[in-house]
Amino acid sequence: MEHINELKEYMSTHGIRFREDMTGENCTTFRTGGRITLFAEPDSADSACRLLAFADANGIEYFLIGNGSNLLIPDGGLDKLFVRLSGELNDYRIEDCRLICGAGASMAAAAKYSVNSGLMGLEWASGIPGTVGGAVAMNAGAYGGEIKQVLKRVDVYTDGALKTIEVDPDALGYRASLYSFPKMIVLTAEFELLPDDGGAKSRMDDYSMRRREKQPLNYPSAGSTFKRPKGYFAGKLIEDAGLKGMSVGGACVSAKHAGFVINIGGATSKDVTDLIKIVQNTVLEKFGVELEPEVKIL
Ligand SMILES: Cc1cc2nc3c(=O)[nH]c(=O)nc-3n(C[C@H](O)[C@H](O)[C@H](O)COP(=O)(O)OP(=O)(O)OC[C@H]3O[C@@H](n4cnc5c(N)ncnc54)[C@H](O)[C@@H]3O)c2cc1C
């Protein structure tokens, strides 16, 4: 990595915590992948913006990671600066019917807090194991809900500056968003919710129960491995292709939910990508449907 010494010195003198011991295994929910050269954890919007501006000015390649719940990092690691938001960027609060979150906050925890505070609109998000920033970047969704329906305002680092943007719902689509790395780095997000109609808590509990029943939550994974192809369900196609339980090394198509590739122990990222390719080829051959990975393969 170029300019690594200047970068370390910058972070040391500006009080930005960094680590050199991080790997894909300890920063993604798939628990695979090699070493990340430098891992920085700015703890405020101001320190994040300064760090990103320093990296931009010096041509330092970086990646913005949330909770790594939709990522696959190569086994050989990445010679890059990874930035993970921390400190006050992990906080969230409620003002009237608005939920205001640092982008590093847990999406699930913030959603639960909103429901327990008498609001509705994010009960579907209580099982999303990512950060608020990752949920905005992916336009995360479940059980008929999606970020797009409730996101009103974001503070982002873009083009070298901090900007507040009133959200245009058309800028968010199926598992995609304009408010995402590398174009924009989300630092805070504001959601407009509604007073609870009396059913938010039971809906949230019902969604959690359905997740526990249907999803292989006891194994490392990145959730649904593939996007939903138009007119089909990825899991059903994979199951109908006879691929449930198929494995490559430690990567396996879950027997509980065929839409999930899971790490049953000791998987490498290559095992996962090899298995993804087998699944894609088989489904294409049998049903003529192209499966596109939802997980971001770096
Ligand atoms: C068990 C399980 C269940 C899941 N269920 C669902 C589900 O029901 N619905 C669903 O939509 N997803 C689901 N997911 C996938 C994943 O949790 C979501 O995509 C989540 O929103 C990713 O957030 P993250 O913080 O982990 O992002 P990461 O995986 O760290 O990053 C994902 C992308 O977002 C970008 N990003 C992260 N933070 C920021 C930021 N602050 N600013 C700009 N870009 C950023 C990254 O650069 C990357 O491109 C599931 C995953 C697992 C493991």
The ligand as a Gaussian input file, in Angstrom:
#p B3LYP/6-31G(d) Opt

LIG

0 1
 C      -28.192000     -13.942000       8.513000
 C      -28.341000     -12.794000       7.558000
 C      -29.610000     -12.344000       7.203000
 C      -29.757000     -11.273000       6.309000
 N      -31.016000     -10.853000       6.006000
 C      -31.185000      -9.818000       5.158000
 C      -32.490000      -9.353000       4.812000
 O      -33.503000      -9.857000       5.290000
 N      -32.591000      -8.318000       3.944000
 C      -31.502000      -7.720000       3.403000
 O      -31.666000      -6.765000       2.633000
 N      -30.251000      -8.126000       3.703000
 C      -30.064000      -9.163000       4.569000
 N      -28.795000      -9.584000       4.874000
 C      -27.616000      -8.984000       4.201000
 C      -26.973000      -7.806000       4.961000
 O      -27.199000      -7.915000       6.358000
 C      -27.504000      -6.465000       4.472000
 O      -27.195000      -6.267000       3.112000
 C      -26.916000      -5.299000       5.287000
 O      -27.645000      -4.132000       4.980000
 C      -25.419000      -5.057000       5.028000
 O      -24.968000      -4.144000       6.010000
 P      -23.438000      -4.148000       6.503000
 O      -23.284000      -3.034000       7.464000
 O      -23.069000      -5.488000       7.007000
 O      -22.705000      -3.808000       5.156000
 P      -21.355000      -4.477000       4.562000
 O      -21.639000      -5.910000       4.246000
 O      -20.213000      -4.175000       5.428000
 O      -21.234000      -3.664000       3.188000
 C      -22.190000      -3.839000       2.155000
 C      -22.042000      -2.683000       1.158000
 O      -22.465000      -1.474000       1.776000
 C      -21.439000      -0.487000       1.680000
 N      -21.500000       0.334000       2.881000
 C      -21.458000      -0.077000       4.176000
 N      -21.528000       0.952000       5.013000
 C      -21.606000       2.064000       4.233000
 C      -21.686000       3.456000       4.510000
 N      -21.689000       3.946000       5.760000
 N      -21.730000       4.320000       3.450000
 C      -21.709000       3.865000       2.164000
 N      -21.638000       2.565000       1.842000
 C      -21.582000       1.673000       2.874000
 C      -20.150000      -1.271000       1.592000
 O      -19.127000      -0.490000       0.992000
 C      -20.588000      -2.445000       0.736000
 O      -20.556000      -2.079000      -0.635000
 C      -28.621000     -10.652000       5.763000
 C      -27.335000     -11.104000       6.127000
 C      -27.186000     -12.154000       7.009000
 C      -25.813000     -12.607000       7.410000

